[in-house]
């Protein structure tokens, strides 16, 4: 695909935009049709079935409103999300959201890879008798699994955007078959009535606000990748509505499967353990066999294709002379290293929850600033030719918009200070409150800055 270049910032022209509604829908369903979403659903079981579903649907829908907002910006400008952030954070200031994007998408890649590596470990146990992860000597299968997944990721991202779309299309079909299969296995074990009426052990119960923040962090992670994909469609509605419904369908569908699977195992075994919420463990306990584990490995590839493309684009925004292919190789290598962290921490769940706290902390202010700047300050009009220019329209002061930086720091500080307070943890959570306050603060600070310069 040919792109027009100006000062190292690429804008995809309308005539080169080929992404169809089906490709867009498959991309965003595939983004959530993965191991991480299963795991989120399993951990949400700590809320009980009814509350978990309410939180899942409402928090996800609100998060994906921002996906639509970012998606429209990508369609309007033809530019990636991190390149768009130059207009609000400044040419050099955009390195901050780019760094945030790199770290969080590498984190998501690592999370999906770790779960898939557990499936590989179980496969080696079944085929060669190797110990599984969690047992003595179980490190070998997991390490080999991580390395195998990393090689598969390099192959997938090196083959270009069309191969990513092919992986998504194949993945959607196989995943559909698998979740139906897993659902049948669950309901052979327990009834829907038993799942709905299952009571969470008091010591394991998750507070409502904490669950809202948990789901919001999971979903907002995709928002900063929105424009990276919608800039390849020539249809406005395909940039606004298709990502919203595709991502929402994918997350509700797969988290629901993780939720009912985890509850079914808790009912049949008499023990609820969020550490056993990952799909590899669930598939093994349900006795789904080798085919199920292979599908889990494939779903890791489909989700991580999106993760790695987004991380690679963000890295290219910082190092504009670095070709995207090499950016992708670098982020695959970094993700491989990060994937080993839970082995040293000793608990994947503990590592995952700490990572979600980080994601919610940094993404809320970042997304709020970008959306406030484009829709309210710029009235949905950016001068694309000015992006990337030294001393241009978006240079601000030394290439940095300090008002955006101040807003980001205060937004992060607010989240850290309040997200565990009972007022937020037991009610509506801190994430969306933080986003509203960050947007308002940025708008007010920019008003003062504009008046001072005038």
C-alpha positions as CSV (number, residue, x, y, z in Angstrom):
1,X,0.0,0.0,0.0
2,X,1.4,3.3,-1.0
3,X,1.3,6.2,1.4
4,X,2.1,9.9,1.0
5,X,5.0,11.1,3.2
6,X,5.5,14.5,4.6
7,X,8.2,15.2,7.2
8,X,8.1,11.5,8.1
9,X,4.4,11.5,8.9
10,X,2.3,9.1,6.7
11,X,-1.3,9.8,5.7
12,X,-3.1,7.1,3.8
13,X,-4.9,8.6,0.8
14,X,-8.5,7.6,0.2
15,X,-7.7,5.8,-3.1
16,X,-5.4,3.5,-1.2
17,X,-7.8,2.5,1.5
18,X,-9.0,-1.1,1.0
19,X,-10.2,-2.3,4.4
20,X,-13.7,-3.7,4.1
21,X,-16.4,-3.9,6.8
22,X,-15.8,-7.6,7.2
23,X,-12.0,-7.1,7.6
24,X,-12.6,-4.3,10.1
25,X,-15.1,-6.3,12.0
26,X,-12.9,-9.4,12.0
27,X,-9.9,-7.4,13.2
28,X,-11.8,-6.1,16.2
29,X,-13.6,-9.3,17.1
30,X,-10.2,-11.1,16.7
31,X,-8.6,-8.5,18.9
32,X,-10.8,-9.6,21.8
33,X,-11.3,-13.2,20.8
34,X,-8.2,-14.2,22.7
35,X,-6.7,-15.7,25.8
36,X,-6.6,-12.4,27.8
37,X,-10.3,-11.9,27.4
38,X,-11.0,-15.4,28.6
39,X,-8.8,-14.7,31.6
40,X,-10.6,-11.4,32.3
41,X,-14.0,-13.2,32.3
42,X,-12.6,-15.8,34.7
43,X,-11.3,-13.2,37.1
44,X,-14.7,-11.3,36.9
45,X,-16.3,-14.5,38.3
46,X,-15.2,-13.0,41.7
47,X,-18.1,-10.6,41.3
48,X,-20.7,-13.3,40.8
49,X,-22.4,-14.0,37.4
50,X,-25.0,-11.2,37.3
51,X,-22.8,-8.4,38.5
52,X,-19.9,-9.6,36.3
53,X,-22.1,-9.4,33.2
54,X,-23.4,-5.9,34.0
55,X,-19.9,-4.6,34.6
56,X,-18.6,-6.3,31.5
57,X,-21.2,-4.9,29.1
58,X,-21.4,-1.4,30.6
59,X,-17.7,-0.7,31.2
60,X,-16.8,-2.2,27.8
61,X,-19.4,-0.2,25.9
62,X,-18.3,3.1,27.5
63,X,-14.6,2.2,26.8
64,X,-15.4,1.5,23.2
65,X,-17.1,4.9,22.7
66,X,-13.6,6.2,22.8
67,X,-12.5,3.6,20.3
68,X,-15.1,5.1,17.9
69,X,-13.9,8.6,18.6
70,X,-10.3,7.7,17.9
71,X,-11.4,5.6,14.9
72,X,-13.1,8.6,13.3
73,X,-9.8,10.7,13.8
74,X,-7.9,7.9,11.9
75,X,-10.5,8.0,9.1
76,X,-10.4,11.8,8.9
77,X,-6.6,12.2,8.9
78,X,-5.3,8.9,7.5
79,X,-2.7,9.0,10.3
80,X,-1.9,6.5,13.1
81,X,-3.0,7.3,16.6
82,X,0.5,8.1,17.9
83,X,1.2,10.4,15.0
84,X,-2.2,12.1,15.7
85,X,-1.0,12.6,19.3
86,X,1.6,15.0,18.0
87,X,-1.2,17.6,17.5
88,X,-2.1,17.6,21.3
89,X,1.2,16.5,23.0
90,X,3.5,18.3,20.6
91,X,6.0,16.8,18.1
92,X,8.4,15.7,20.7
93,X,5.8,15.4,23.5
94,X,4.1,12.6,21.5
95,X,7.0,10.4,22.4
96,X,5.3,10.0,25.9
97,X,2.0,8.5,24.6
98,X,4.1,6.5,22.1
99,X,6.1,5.1,25.0
100,X,2.9,4.3,26.9
101,X,1.6,2.5,23.8
102,X,4.7,0.5,23.3
103,X,4.8,-0.7,26.9
104,X,1.1,-1.6,27.1
105,X,0.9,-3.4,23.8
106,X,4.1,-5.3,24.6
107,X,2.5,-6.2,28.0
108,X,-0.7,-7.5,26.2
109,X,1.5,-9.5,23.8
110,X,3.3,-11.0,26.8
111,X,0.1,-11.8,28.6
112,X,-1.4,-13.6,25.6
113,X,1.9,-15.3,24.9
114,X,2.3,-16.6,28.4
115,X,-1.2,-18.2,28.3
116,X,-0.5,-19.7,24.9
117,X,2.8,-21.0,26.2
118,X,0.9,-22.8,28.9
119,X,-1.0,-24.6,26.2
120,X,2.2,-25.5,24.5
121,X,3.5,-26.8,27.8
122,X,0.4,-29.0,28.3
123,X,0.9,-30.3,24.7
124,X,4.5,-31.3,25.5
125,X,3.2,-32.9,28.6
126,X,0.6,-35.0,26.7
127,X,3.0,-35.8,23.8
128,X,6.4,-36.2,25.6
129,X,5.5,-36.4,29.3
130,X,7.2,-33.1,30.2
131,X,6.0,-31.6,33.5
132,X,3.4,-28.9,33.2
133,X,3.9,-25.3,34.5
134,X,3.4,-25.2,38.2
135,X,4.9,-28.6,38.8
136,X,8.5,-29.5,39.5
137,X,10.5,-29.1,36.3
138,X,7.6,-27.4,34.5
139,X,9.8,-24.4,33.4
140,X,11.1,-26.3,30.4
141,X,7.8,-26.7,28.6
142,X,6.8,-23.1,29.3
143,X,10.2,-21.6,28.1
144,X,10.0,-23.7,24.9
145,X,6.4,-22.5,24.5
146,X,7.3,-18.9,24.9
147,X,10.1,-19.2,22.3
148,X,7.8,-21.1,19.8
149,X,5.1,-18.4,20.2
150,X,7.7,-15.6,19.6
151,X,8.9,-17.3,16.4
152,X,5.2,-17.5,15.2
153,X,4.7,-13.8,16.0
154,X,7.8,-12.8,14.0
155,X,6.5,-14.8,11.0
156,X,3.0,-13.3,11.2
157,X,4.1,-9.6,11.5
158,X,6.9,-10.0,8.9
159,X,4.4,-11.1,6.3
160,X,2.6,-7.8,6.0
161,X,-0.9,-6.4,6.7
162,X,-2.6,-8.8,4.3
163,X,-1.2,-11.8,6.1
164,X,-2.5,-10.3,9.4
165,X,-6.0,-10.1,7.8
166,X,-5.8,-13.7,6.7
167,X,-4.8,-14.8,10.2
168,X,-7.8,-12.9,11.6
169,X,-10.2,-14.5,9.1
170,X,-9.0,-18.0,9.8
171,X,-8.8,-17.3,13.5
172,X,-12.4,-16.1,13.7
173,X,-13.8,-19.3,12.1
174,X,-11.7,-21.7,14.3
175,X,-12.4,-19.7,17.5
176,X,-16.2,-19.7,16.8
177,X,-16.0,-23.5,16.6
178,X,-14.0,-23.7,19.8
179,X,-16.2,-21.5,22.0
180,X,-19.2,-23.5,20.9
181,X,-17.4,-26.7,21.8
182,X,-16.3,-25.3,25.2
183,X,-19.8,-24.0,25.9
184,X,-21.2,-27.5,25.3
185,X,-18.5,-29.0,27.6
186,X,-19.4,-26.5,30.3
187,X,-23.2,-27.1,30.2
188,X,-22.6,-30.9,30.2
189,X,-21.0,-30.3,33.6
190,X,-23.3,-27.7,35.2
191,X,-26.6,-26.0,34.3
192,X,-27.0,-22.2,33.5
193,X,-29.1,-22.0,36.7
194,X,-26.3,-23.3,38.8
195,X,-23.9,-20.8,37.2
196,X,-26.3,-17.8,37.7
197,X,-26.9,-18.7,41.4
198,X,-23.3,-19.6,42.3
199,X,-22.1,-17.6,45.4
200,X,-18.7,-16.1,45.4
201,X,-16.6,-17.1,48.5
202,X,-16.5,-14.0,50.8
203,X,-12.7,-13.9,50.8
204,X,-12.5,-13.8,47.0
205,X,-15.3,-11.3,46.3
206,X,-14.3,-8.4,44.0
207,X,-15.7,-4.9,44.6
208,X,-17.8,-3.3,41.9
209,X,-15.7,-0.3,41.3
210,X,-12.5,-2.4,41.1
211,X,-14.2,-4.6,38.5
212,X,-15.2,-1.5,36.4
213,X,-11.6,-0.3,36.5
214,X,-10.4,-3.8,35.7
215,X,-12.6,-4.1,32.6
216,X,-12.0,-0.4,31.5
217,X,-8.2,-0.9,31.6
218,X,-8.5,-4.1,29.5
219,X,-10.7,-2.3,26.9
220,X,-9.1,1.1,26.8
221,X,-5.9,-0.7,25.8
222,X,-7.4,-1.1,22.3
223,X,-8.5,2.5,22.0
224,X,-5.0,3.8,21.3
225,X,-4.7,1.4,18.4
226,X,-7.9,2.6,16.8
227,X,-6.6,5.0,14.2
228,X,-3.9,2.5,13.2
229,X,-6.6,0.4,11.5
230,X,-9.4,2.9,10.7
231,X,-7.0,5.0,8.5
232,X,-7.2,2.1,6.0
233,X,-10.9,2.4,5.4
234,X,-12.6,4.8,3.0
235,X,-15.9,4.6,4.7
236,X,-16.7,6.9,7.7
237,X,-19.2,4.5,9.3
238,X,-16.7,1.7,9.0
239,X,-14.3,3.7,11.1
240,X,-16.9,4.6,13.8
241,X,-19.4,1.8,14.2
242,X,-17.6,-1.4,13.0
243,X,-14.8,-1.2,15.6
244,X,-17.2,-0.4,18.4
245,X,-19.5,-3.4,17.7
246,X,-16.7,-5.7,16.7
247,X,-14.7,-5.1,19.8
248,X,-17.8,-5.1,22.1
249,X,-19.1,-8.4,20.6
250,X,-15.6,-10.0,20.9
251,X,-15.0,-8.9,24.6
252,X,-18.5,-9.8,25.8
253,X,-18.6,-13.1,23.9
254,X,-15.2,-14.3,25.1
255,X,-15.3,-13.0,28.6
256,X,-18.6,-14.7,29.0
257,X,-17.0,-18.0,28.0
258,X,-14.2,-17.4,30.5
259,X,-16.8,-16.5,33.2
260,X,-19.0,-19.5,32.8
261,X,-16.1,-21.9,32.4
262,X,-14.4,-20.7,35.6
263,X,-17.7,-20.8,37.6
264,X,-18.4,-24.3,36.3
265,X,-15.1,-25.5,37.5
266,X,-15.6,-23.8,40.8
267,X,-19.0,-25.5,41.2
268,X,-17.7,-29.0,40.2
269,X,-14.5,-28.8,42.2
270,X,-15.9,-26.8,45.1
271,X,-13.0,-24.3,44.9
272,X,-12.8,-20.9,43.2
273,X,-9.2,-19.9,42.3
274,X,-8.7,-16.9,39.9
275,X,-5.3,-18.3,39.1
276,X,-7.1,-21.1,37.2
277,X,-9.1,-18.8,35.0
278,X,-6.8,-19.0,32.0
279,X,-8.1,-20.9,28.9
280,X,-5.2,-23.4,28.9
281,X,-6.1,-24.6,32.4
282,X,-9.8,-24.5,31.7
283,X,-9.5,-26.5,28.5
284,X,-7.4,-29.1,30.3
285,X,-9.8,-29.4,33.2
286,X,-12.7,-29.7,30.9
287,X,-10.9,-32.4,29.0
288,X,-11.1,-30.7,25.6
289,X,-7.8,-32.2,24.3
290,X,-5.0,-31.2,21.9
291,X,-7.2,-29.5,19.3
292,X,-8.5,-27.0,21.9
293,X,-4.9,-26.2,22.9
294,X,-3.9,-25.6,19.3
295,X,-6.8,-23.2,18.9
296,X,-5.7,-21.3,22.0
297,X,-2.3,-20.9,20.4
298,X,-3.9,-19.6,17.2
299,X,-6.0,-17.1,19.1
300,X,-2.9,-15.7,20.7
301,X,-1.5,-15.1,17.2
302,X,-4.6,-13.3,16.1
303,X,-4.7,-10.9,19.1
304,X,-0.9,-10.4,19.1
305,X,-0.9,-9.5,15.4
306,X,-2.9,-6.4,16.4
307,X,-0.9,-5.8,19.6
308,X,2.5,-5.9,17.8
309,X,1.3,-3.7,14.8
310,X,0.2,-1.1,17.3
311,X,3.4,-1.3,19.3
312,X,5.5,-1.2,16.1
313,X,3.6,1.9,14.9
314,X,4.3,3.7,18.2
315,X,8.0,2.8,18.0
316,X,8.1,4.2,14.5
317,X,6.5,7.5,15.7
318,X,9.5,7.9,18.1
319,X,12.2,6.7,15.6
320,X,10.8,8.1,12.3
321,X,13.6,6.7,10.2
322,X,13.1,3.2,11.5
323,X,11.2,1.0,9.0
324,X,8.0,-0.6,10.4
325,X,9.4,-4.1,9.7
326,X,12.3,-3.5,12.0
327,X,10.1,-1.8,14.6
328,X,8.0,-5.0,14.7
329,X,11.0,-7.2,15.1
330,X,12.2,-5.1,18.0
331,X,8.8,-5.1,19.8
332,X,8.5,-8.9,19.3
333,X,11.9,-9.3,21.0
334,X,10.9,-7.0,23.9
335,X,7.6,-8.8,24.3
336,X,9.4,-12.2,24.5
337,X,11.6,-10.8,27.3
338,X,8.6,-9.4,29.2
339,X,6.7,-12.7,28.9
340,X,9.2,-14.4,31.3
341,X,8.3,-12.0,34.2
342,X,5.5,-14.1,35.7
343,X,7.9,-17.0,36.0
344,X,10.0,-14.9,38.5
345,X,7.0,-13.3,40.2
346,X,5.5,-16.7,40.7
347,X,1.9,-15.8,39.8
348,X,0.5,-14.8,36.5
349,X,-2.6,-13.3,38.1
350,X,-0.6,-11.0,40.4
351,X,1.5,-9.8,37.4
352,X,-1.6,-9.4,35.2
353,X,-3.5,-7.3,37.8
354,X,-0.4,-5.0,38.4
355,X,-0.2,-4.6,34.6
356,X,-3.9,-3.6,34.4
357,X,-3.4,-1.0,37.1
358,X,-0.6,0.5,35.0
359,X,-2.7,0.5,31.9
360,X,-5.7,2.2,33.5
361,X,-3.3,4.8,35.2
362,X,-1.7,6.0,32.0
363,X,-4.3,5.4,29.2
364,X,-7.2,7.3,30.8
365,X,-5.4,10.7,30.7
366,X,-3.8,10.0,27.3
367,X,-7.0,9.2,25.6
368,X,-8.9,12.1,27.3
369,X,-6.2,14.6,26.1
370,X,-6.3,13.4,22.4
371,X,-10.1,13.4,22.2
372,X,-10.5,16.7,23.9
373,X,-8.0,18.3,21.7
374,X,-9.4,17.0,18.4
375,X,-13.1,17.3,19.1
376,X,-13.3,20.4,21.3
377,X,-10.2,22.5,20.7
378,X,-9.6,21.8,17.0
379,X,-13.3,21.3,16.1
380,X,-12.4,18.0,14.2
381,X,-9.9,19.7,11.9
382,X,-6.2,19.0,12.0
383,X,-3.7,20.4,9.5
384,X,-2.0,17.1,8.5
385,X,0.6,18.9,6.5
386,X,1.9,20.5,9.7
387,X,2.4,17.2,11.5
388,X,6.1,16.4,11.8
389,X,7.3,20.0,11.1
390,X,10.0,21.5,13.3
391,X,8.7,24.9,14.5
392,X,5.4,24.1,12.8
393,X,1.8,24.5,14.1
394,X,2.2,21.6,16.6
395,X,5.6,22.4,17.8
396,X,4.4,24.4,20.9
397,X,7.4,25.0,23.2
398,X,10.5,23.1,22.1
399,X,8.3,20.4,20.5
400,X,6.4,19.8,23.7
401,X,2.9,20.9,24.8
402,X,3.5,21.3,28.5
403,X,-0.2,21.7,29.2
404,X,-0.8,18.2,28.0
405,X,2.2,17.0,30.0
406,X,0.9,18.6,33.2
407,X,-2.6,17.1,32.6
408,X,-1.1,13.6,32.0
409,X,1.0,13.8,35.3
410,X,-2.0,15.0,37.4
411,X,-4.3,12.4,35.8
412,X,-1.9,9.7,36.7
413,X,-1.5,11.0,40.2
414,X,-5.3,11.2,40.6
415,X,-5.7,7.6,39.6
416,X,-2.9,6.4,41.9
417,X,-4.3,8.4,44.8
418,X,-8.0,7.3,44.6
419,X,-8.5,4.0,42.7
420,X,-8.2,1.9,45.9
421,X,-10.3,4.3,48.1
422,X,-13.6,2.7,49.1
423,X,-15.5,5.7,47.6
424,X,-14.3,4.6,44.2
425,X,-13.4,0.9,44.6
426,X,-16.9,0.1,45.8
427,X,-18.9,2.2,43.4
428,X,-18.0,3.5,39.9
429,X,-14.2,3.0,39.9
430,X,-11.6,5.7,39.2
431,X,-10.9,5.3,35.4
432,X,-13.8,7.1,33.8
433,X,-13.8,9.8,36.5
434,X,-10.1,10.3,35.8
435,X,-10.8,10.7,32.1
436,X,-13.5,13.3,32.5
437,X,-11.4,15.3,34.9
438,X,-8.3,15.0,32.7
439,X,-10.3,16.2,29.7
440,X,-11.7,19.2,31.6
441,X,-8.3,20.1,33.0
442,X,-6.6,20.0,29.6
443,X,-9.3,22.2,28.1
444,X,-9.0,24.8,30.8
445,X,-5.2,24.8,30.8
446,X,-5.2,25.3,27.0
447,X,-7.6,28.1,27.3
448,X,-5.2,30.0,29.6
449,X,-2.2,29.1,27.4
450,X,-4.0,30.4,24.2
451,X,-5.0,33.6,25.9
452,X,-1.5,34.2,27.2
453,X,0.0,33.7,23.7
454,X,-2.7,35.9,22.2
